[in-house]
């Protein structure tokens, strides 16, 4: 679900819209979607249901979409925090976007979200992501803390 190429550090994106556009753009480059505009729309539709901004500057925007061709997780660390309407009221700097094909039975969308949400409760993991010097550092952290998410 996560490869080294799906980790982006210190991106200069200043709004939630810019983040969703970035996710769709990179998903298109990775072959995760062929319907970039639909993916952005589906991310917004999910966001309208309930904010994906959690706590401590982390968000998990996700969608199960017909625009997605294969499951993927994109990890983005922003250069600066942005407003996300998070549950704790704090801005977001760390984003784990989960993209799953609609009707996918191979991967449990909710299990992945649950695993990431649990991981984001680990202070040591959050501190390590914040201080990572490279995408490789984040990738190795995910290898240490997760099972089956990295490939």
LUMFI-559270 format. One record per residue (C-alpha): residue number from 1; residue in one letter; x, z, y. Coordinates in steps of 0.001 Angstrom, whole numbers, plus 500000, padded with zeros to 6 digits. Layout:
<nodes>
+-----+---------+--------+--------+--------+
: num : residuo :     xx :     zz :     yy :
+-----+---------+--------+--------+--------+
: NUM :       A :      X :      Z :      Y :
...
+-----+---------+--------+--------+--------+
</nodes>
This chain:
<nodes>
+-----+---------+--------+--------+--------+
: num : residuo :     xx :     zz :     yy :
+-----+---------+--------+--------+--------+
:   1 :       X : 500000 : 500000 : 500000 :
:   2 :       X : 502904 : 500695 : 502370 :
:   3 :       X : 506064 : 498648 : 502590 :
:   4 :       X : 508938 : 499038 : 505022 :
:   5 :       X : 507593 : 496018 : 506948 :
:   6 :       X : 504349 : 497899 : 507647 :
:   7 :       X : 506031 : 500678 : 509641 :
:   8 :       X : 506339 : 500193 : 513412 :
:   9 :       X : 508154 : 502697 : 515590 :
:  10 :       X : 507962 : 503320 : 519314 :
:  11 :       X : 505489 : 500555 : 520072 :
:  12 :       X : 504462 : 500329 : 523709 :
:  13 :       X : 500667 : 500126 : 523359 :
:  14 :       X : 498676 : 501803 : 526087 :
:  15 :       X : 495068 : 501798 : 524843 :
:  16 :       X : 493108 : 502109 : 521633 :
:  17 :       X : 492071 : 498454 : 522095 :
:  18 :       X : 495722 : 497425 : 522265 :
:  19 :       X : 496401 : 499378 : 519060 :
:  20 :       X : 493521 : 497666 : 517219 :
:  21 :       X : 494713 : 494250 : 518437 :
:  22 :       X : 498241 : 495115 : 517272 :
:  23 :       X : 496977 : 496213 : 513846 :
:  24 :       X : 495036 : 492949 : 513432 :
:  25 :       X : 497976 : 490858 : 514660 :
:  26 :       X : 500397 : 492493 : 512231 :
:  27 :       X : 497836 : 492399 : 509395 :
:  28 :       X : 497561 : 488660 : 509955 :
:  29 :       X : 501366 : 488254 : 509834 :
:  30 :       X : 501470 : 490284 : 506611 :
:  31 :       X : 498702 : 488236 : 505006 :
:  32 :       X : 496393 : 491259 : 504928 :
:  33 :       X : 493753 : 489384 : 506946 :
:  34 :       X : 492890 : 485824 : 507875 :
:  35 :       X : 490114 : 486957 : 510243 :
:  36 :       X : 491903 : 488819 : 512996 :
:  37 :       X : 488937 : 489099 : 515374 :
:  38 :       X : 486645 : 490341 : 512612 :
:  39 :       X : 489170 : 493003 : 511660 :
:  40 :       X : 489322 : 494285 : 515247 :
:  41 :       X : 485522 : 494353 : 515380 :
:  42 :       X : 485319 : 496243 : 512081 :
:  43 :       X : 487870 : 498824 : 513257 :
:  44 :       X : 485720 : 499386 : 516380 :
:  45 :       X : 482518 : 499622 : 514334 :
:  46 :       X : 484056 : 502367 : 512197 :
:  47 :       X : 485379 : 504152 : 515284 :
:  48 :       X : 481861 : 504229 : 516783 :
:  49 :       X : 480613 : 506218 : 513778 :
:  50 :       X : 483160 : 509011 : 514205 :
:  51 :       X : 486502 : 509171 : 515963 :
:  52 :       X : 489449 : 508718 : 513640 :
:  53 :       X : 491631 : 510823 : 515918 :
:  54 :       X : 492393 : 513974 : 513953 :
:  55 :       X : 494667 : 516620 : 515399 :
:  56 :       X : 498221 : 517067 : 516586 :
:  57 :       X : 498438 : 513496 : 517901 :
:  58 :       X : 497570 : 511785 : 514598 :
:  59 :       X : 494827 : 509228 : 513948 :
:  60 :       X : 493711 : 507385 : 510823 :
:  61 :       X : 491764 : 504313 : 511959 :
:  62 :       X : 490389 : 502643 : 508873 :
:  63 :       X : 487949 : 500054 : 507652 :
:  64 :       X : 486608 : 498564 : 504499 :
:  65 :       X : 486158 : 494984 : 505680 :
:  66 :       X : 485438 : 491485 : 504481 :
:  67 :       X : 488271 : 490449 : 506815 :
:  68 :       X : 490821 : 492301 : 504653 :
:  69 :       X : 492319 : 490390 : 501717 :
:  70 :       X : 494319 : 493212 : 500108 :
:  71 :       X : 494675 : 496971 : 500659 :
:  72 :       X : 497348 : 498030 : 503130 :
:  73 :       X : 498396 : 500953 : 505289 :
:  74 :       X : 500121 : 500272 : 508621 :
:  75 :       X : 502077 : 503125 : 510186 :
:  76 :       X : 502563 : 503027 : 513949 :
:  77 :       X : 504442 : 505515 : 516129 :
:  78 :       X : 503672 : 504832 : 519779 :
:  79 :       X : 506269 : 505139 : 522503 :
:  80 :       X : 503815 : 507264 : 524518 :
:  81 :       X : 500642 : 509104 : 523527 :
:  82 :       X : 497288 : 507516 : 524381 :
:  83 :       X : 493717 : 508743 : 524699 :
:  84 :       X : 491813 : 508444 : 521413 :
:  85 :       X : 488863 : 510853 : 521758 :
:  86 :       X : 490472 : 512985 : 519054 :
:  87 :       X : 488783 : 516004 : 517549 :
:  88 :       X : 491272 : 518373 : 519183 :
:  89 :       X : 491080 : 516556 : 522538 :
:  90 :       X : 494774 : 515674 : 522461 :
:  91 :       X : 496161 : 512155 : 522890 :
:  92 :       X : 497413 : 510224 : 519859 :
:  93 :       X : 500956 : 509036 : 519177 :
:  94 :       X : 501030 : 508605 : 515368 :
:  95 :       X : 498690 : 506168 : 513632 :
:  96 :       X : 498126 : 505518 : 509939 :
:  97 :       X : 495718 : 502583 : 509687 :
:  98 :       X : 494074 : 502001 : 506308 :
:  99 :       X : 492736 : 498525 : 505609 :
: 100 :       X : 490741 : 497933 : 502434 :
: 101 :       X : 488805 : 494841 : 501280 :
: 102 :       X : 485054 : 495380 : 501374 :
: 103 :       X : 483720 : 496246 : 497953 :
: 104 :       X : 487203 : 496934 : 496600 :
: 105 :       X : 487061 : 498866 : 493367 :
: 106 :       X : 490810 : 498858 : 492710 :
: 107 :       X : 491629 : 501307 : 495475 :
: 108 :       X : 489578 : 504247 : 496559 :
: 109 :       X : 489347 : 504108 : 500328 :
: 110 :       X : 488294 : 507730 : 500532 :
: 111 :       X : 491082 : 508938 : 498226 :
: 112 :       X : 493704 : 507322 : 500450 :
: 113 :       X : 492196 : 508837 : 503582 :
: 114 :       X : 492009 : 512212 : 501882 :
: 115 :       X : 495651 : 511991 : 500767 :
: 116 :       X : 496829 : 511070 : 504255 :
: 117 :       X : 494649 : 513698 : 505917 :
: 118 :       X : 496101 : 516342 : 503591 :
: 119 :       X : 499613 : 515089 : 504286 :
: 120 :       X : 498990 : 515353 : 508022 :
: 121 :       X : 498328 : 519069 : 507598 :
: 122 :       X : 501968 : 519526 : 506562 :
: 123 :       X : 503905 : 520631 : 509639 :
: 124 :       X : 507198 : 519595 : 508066 :
: 125 :       X : 505892 : 516055 : 507492 :
: 126 :       X : 504563 : 515726 : 511039 :
: 127 :       X : 507835 : 516980 : 512508 :
: 128 :       X : 509816 : 514576 : 510326 :
: 129 :       X : 507690 : 511590 : 511411 :
: 130 :       X : 508122 : 512593 : 515058 :
: 131 :       X : 511900 : 512789 : 514759 :
: 132 :       X : 512425 : 509753 : 512490 :
: 133 :       X : 515096 : 507426 : 513838 :
: 134 :       X : 513993 : 504329 : 511923 :
: 135 :       X : 511228 : 502794 : 509867 :
: 136 :       X : 513387 : 503410 : 506814 :
: 137 :       X : 513344 : 507139 : 507618 :
: 138 :       X : 509527 : 507115 : 507718 :
: 139 :       X : 509363 : 505048 : 504548 :
: 140 :       X : 511577 : 507538 : 502693 :
: 141 :       X : 509459 : 510418 : 504005 :
: 142 :       X : 506357 : 508764 : 502617 :
: 143 :       X : 508134 : 508288 : 499291 :
: 144 :       X : 508922 : 512011 : 499249 :
: 145 :       X : 505475 : 513235 : 500227 :
: 146 :       X : 503164 : 510749 : 498534 :
: 147 :       X : 502655 : 509221 : 495182 :
: 148 :       X : 501443 : 505686 : 494842 :
: 149 :       X : 501106 : 504846 : 498535 :
: 150 :       X : 504504 : 503228 : 498996 :
: 151 :       X : 505535 : 500091 : 497157 :
+-----+---------+--------+--------+--------+
</nodes>
